[in-house]
Amino acid sequence: MQYDYLIIGGGMVADSAARGIREHDTTGSIGILGADSDEPYTRPALSKKLWTDSDFGRDQVPLGTASEADAHVHTGTRVASIDRSNSSVTTDTGERYEYGTLLLATGAEPTRIELAPSPRVVYFRTFADYRALRELTKTADHIAVVGGGYIGTEIASALSLQGVKVTLVTSDAVVGGHMFPPSLAAVFDKGFADHGVTVRRGTKVTSGAEASARVQLQLDDGSALEADGVVFGLGVRPSTELADAAGLAVDDGIVVDQFLRTEDDHVYAAGDVANYPDAVLGRRRVEHVDNATEMGKAAGRNMAGAAEPYSYTPYFYSDIYDDGYQAIGTMSTSLSTVEDWKSVGKEGVVYYLDDEAVVRGVLMWNVWEGLDEARTLLAEKKPQTEQSLRGLI
């Protein structure tokens, strides 16, 4: 089979890229090869709205890529190799697809320990994982969630709202302590306790096993944890194997230029897997939905001849219980912070500054405006003071 535009990866990047292509080329053939069992869908809903919004159903998760972008979506299709010299790819079942232009939207794979996935062991990433976890909640009284980052905290809060007993295991001394200043982390941590979540702080899971319809986890503090099931949210690693084997530059992601092209003019990369030169923040790789949709569309437009630099700086967001935040740049307590609260832990802005007092990240807690101001502040790259930042957003 042959496509004018071929996309490897069937996620939100693929959907956005197909739509971007259609903005410039209404007739060229588009093929999407996705290893996922489902056609492209909105990933944030898997840990947010599907659990918290009774009006949001599973039928609202698919993005309608095939019909709305006139794309041929091949699900359950895993690409084994790329032959750049012949502009073709081969799947693990031996099928060969030729392309005019190729987009690598291979995303990322969840980090795993030596415990195989099963109906009771979920490495949360896909729509199928959501369905498996929903099924598990029908019989499980107690579920362990491993990981105190975005996915772990969102899933722990979602499960606790379903009436399931939840134990959250985090390496942080306080939940969110790697991202939030102490004043906010304390409030964030307390929110889980207030909702009945048992938190095992300052420890990691070293191994696990299934036995007698239970999952047993060993922790590095010498203790053990037993539950009816476990959900892992330990971060992800970019899926760069295909690009690497094809001789493309890889460095914590597939290296692309400002047009999202690899060193091969006929091969692009976008989304979680792309290491790109952000116009404001510098070269980096971003794993959030805003980047996936905006970068995917930009890549699609450029594949179809737009030749436009990707100059957008993405933001990210999360919702936990009654609180939510949006942020842009680097959120890490390895940086110093300036906090500007209307009410601590209720509404305010946290600025993250480097050793030269230059703002490198902005967190807006229960504040839903200010992204443009934050981008401008980050782009200025000028030293700031507590006085200059207060009241800015």
Disulfide bonds with the S-S distance in Angstrom:
none
